[in-house]
């Protein structure tokens, strides 16, 4: 969802980095599909993009 929002807003990784005020390594970890970012970091990043993280459990 994070990467989809960045693409939706026609942002570059550098734009996201400036918005969050983080270094390139931190930003790379946030959008890296293979890196396990902390939930708090993802929530803060989504909040900066005007999104809210919501998790639900449904019957299979």
C-alpha positions as CSV (number, residue, x, y, z in Angstrom):
1,X,0.0,0.0,0.0
2,X,2.8,2.3,0.8
3,X,4.5,2.0,-2.6
4,X,1.1,2.2,-4.3
5,X,0.4,5.5,-2.6
6,X,3.8,6.9,-3.6
7,X,3.1,5.9,-7.3
8,X,-0.4,7.2,-7.1
9,X,0.9,10.6,-6.1
10,X,3.5,10.6,-8.8
11,X,6.3,10.8,-6.2
12,X,9.8,9.7,-6.5
13,X,11.8,8.0,-3.7
14,X,13.6,11.3,-3.2
15,X,10.3,13.1,-2.7
16,X,9.3,10.6,0.0
17,X,12.7,10.9,1.6
18,X,12.3,14.7,1.9
19,X,8.7,14.4,3.1
20,X,9.8,12.1,5.9
21,X,13.1,13.8,6.6
22,X,15.1,10.6,6.5
23,X,18.3,9.4,5.0
24,X,18.3,7.3,1.8
25,X,19.1,4.1,3.6
26,X,16.0,4.5,5.9
27,X,13.8,5.3,2.9
28,X,15.1,2.3,0.9
29,X,14.3,0.0,3.8
30,X,10.7,1.4,4.0
31,X,9.9,0.7,0.4
32,X,12.1,-2.4,0.1
33,X,9.8,-5.5,-0.3
34,X,12.4,-7.8,1.2
35,X,13.1,-5.6,4.3
36,X,11.1,-6.1,7.4
37,X,10.3,-2.6,8.5
38,X,8.9,-1.9,11.9
39,X,5.1,-1.4,12.1
40,X,5.6,2.0,13.7
41,X,7.7,3.2,10.8
42,X,5.2,2.1,8.2
43,X,2.3,3.7,10.2
44,X,4.2,7.0,10.4
45,X,5.1,7.0,6.7
46,X,1.5,6.2,5.7
47,X,0.3,9.0,8.0
48,X,2.7,11.5,6.3
49,X,1.0,10.5,3.0
50,X,-2.5,11.0,4.4
51,X,-3.2,7.2,4.9
52,X,-4.0,5.1,7.9
53,X,-3.0,1.5,8.4
54,X,-5.9,-0.8,9.2
55,X,-5.7,-4.6,9.8
56,X,-8.6,-6.9,9.9
57,X,-9.2,-10.6,10.2
58,X,-11.8,-12.4,8.2
59,X,-13.2,-15.9,8.1
60,X,-11.4,-18.0,5.5
